[in-house]
């Protein structure tokens, strides 16, 4: 999912998406640890997606809350 698509989502939707991606990240890390993950770059991609979503949540919270 692209960042422009994520910007259109609400904070609740972003939080739900974050939970899904974090669960997927856990599965990826476990697969990597047991040697079952052939495409190890997915772990890095997943971490970056989590960071993007957290950044967007923070930006949206600052817009709603003012200059906090």
Secondary structure, DSSP 4 states (H G I P E B T S, - for coil): --HHHHHTS-HHHHHHHHHHHHHHHHHHHHHHHTT--S-THHHHHHHHHHHHHHHHHHHHHHHHH---
